[in-house]
Amino acid sequence: MTMYREGYEVYLSKCEQFGLEPINFRYYVIQLSQEQLNAYNEQAYTMKGGN
């Protein structure tokens, strides 16, 4: 979940940079595509020492 939170923080900073109203974290995660979720999960697994 930490990886999703980090991505959300980047999203928040970009919204602020461009003057956009961000959605909340729950909706942010719901809107991620399966490809994005897989990439986050794969990176998290690799960071924990997986193959």
HELIX and SHEET records of a PDB file:
HELIX    1   1 THR A    2  PHE A   18  1                                  17    
HELIX    2   2 PHE A   25  ILE A   30  1                                   6    
HELIX    3   3 GLN A   34  MET A   47  1                                  14    
END                                                                             
